[in-house]
Amino acid sequence: MRTLVVGLGRAGADLHLPVLARARTSVRQLFDDRPIVACDPRRLPPERPGVSMVGSLAEAATLLDPGDTVAHVCTPPSVRAEVMAELAERGFRNVIAEKPLAADADDLARVIRLRRKHGLRIAVVEPWLTSSLTVRLMELVRGGTLGEPKSVSIVQNKPRFRRSLTRPSHLTAFDVELPHGVALALRLAGSARVTHAAGFDLTVGDVVVPRMGGARIGLRHNSGVRTEISSDLTSPVRERRITVEFEKGSAVGHYAVSDDDDHAQLTVTLNGRREHEVLRDDSLTEWVLRAYRLFHAAGDQHARGFAFATDVVQLLSVAKNICAEPVIPAARGEASPGPVAAHVR
C-alpha cells in the first residue's frame, strides 16, 4: 500500500514519518516502494528522503490511487472530521487517525456518519495498546497470581510549554496525553463511567493558555476497579507511569517517555518480593505494522478498534463537560483541585 500523511505538525512530521520509515524498512511487503506523499495546507516543510511534499489534498490525490492508499490524519482533533470528509470525497477509504478520534461528542457524531456513508475503514492510533508493557500487565490481570485488581493509577507528565504557547493544536489538556491513559484503563479494567474530572490553565508570567496546564479524570469501572489518571503539562520531568494495585501485590510500569528510547520497565511486588523487567517496546511501529496488515485484509478489520476509540472520546467528552460546570470546593484539609473541577455525585 501507498501512504498519505495529512498534517505535518509534531504528530505527522516527528512521529508518523520516522515510524513509517522504520516500518517500510522492516516489513517491505506491506508497503509500496514509491515515496510517501505528505501534505499540510498550513505549511510546506523542507523535502526529506522518500517523501513527496505537496500543498493540498487535491494535489496529493493526483499522485495516488485512493484504493490502495492509507491516509494518516495527523491534524488537530477539531478539524479531523473536516479532513476525513475531504478524503472520502476524493475516494480515500483507508484512514489512520491520530488520537483522540474527535474533539467532542458532536465531532465524533460527524466522524461516525462519514464512516457509515462512505464505508471508511478507520484505525485510531493507540500504541499503548500494542505495547509489550501493556501485554505483560494484561497477563497479570488475567493470570490471577496477584489476585483481582483493585485500583489503577496512571500519571502522564511532561513539560509542554513551547508547543502550547506557540502552536495551540489542542484545545484542552484532556486531548494531549489522557486519551492514552483512558484507553489503557479501559483495556485493563473494562467499561467505565466518569466520577470526577479537573483541569487547569498553563501560566507563564503574564501569559495564560486556558485549559492547557493539565487535567485529571477519575473512572469507576463496571468490574469495580477505580482508576485515577492525571497529566501535568507544566511538570519539569517526563513520566508515563502506571500502578495497578492487586489483592496480593502490585505492578508498577513505566512506558517510554519519548521517541528517544524504545524500552519500558515493569516492577512486580508479591509477598514482599520484587521482580524488575526491562522490555523492548517500539510500540508505535508495531501498531502501524498491525494497522497496515489489517488494511490488507478483506472487510473492516478495524471496526472493533473504532468502537473502542469512540468509548474513549465519549468519556473524555464527559470529563470536559464536567469541567465546564461550577467548581465544587475541596473539603477542609484537602488541596484545591484547580480552577476548573467538579465531581459526579
Disulfide bonds with the S-S distance in Angstrom:
none
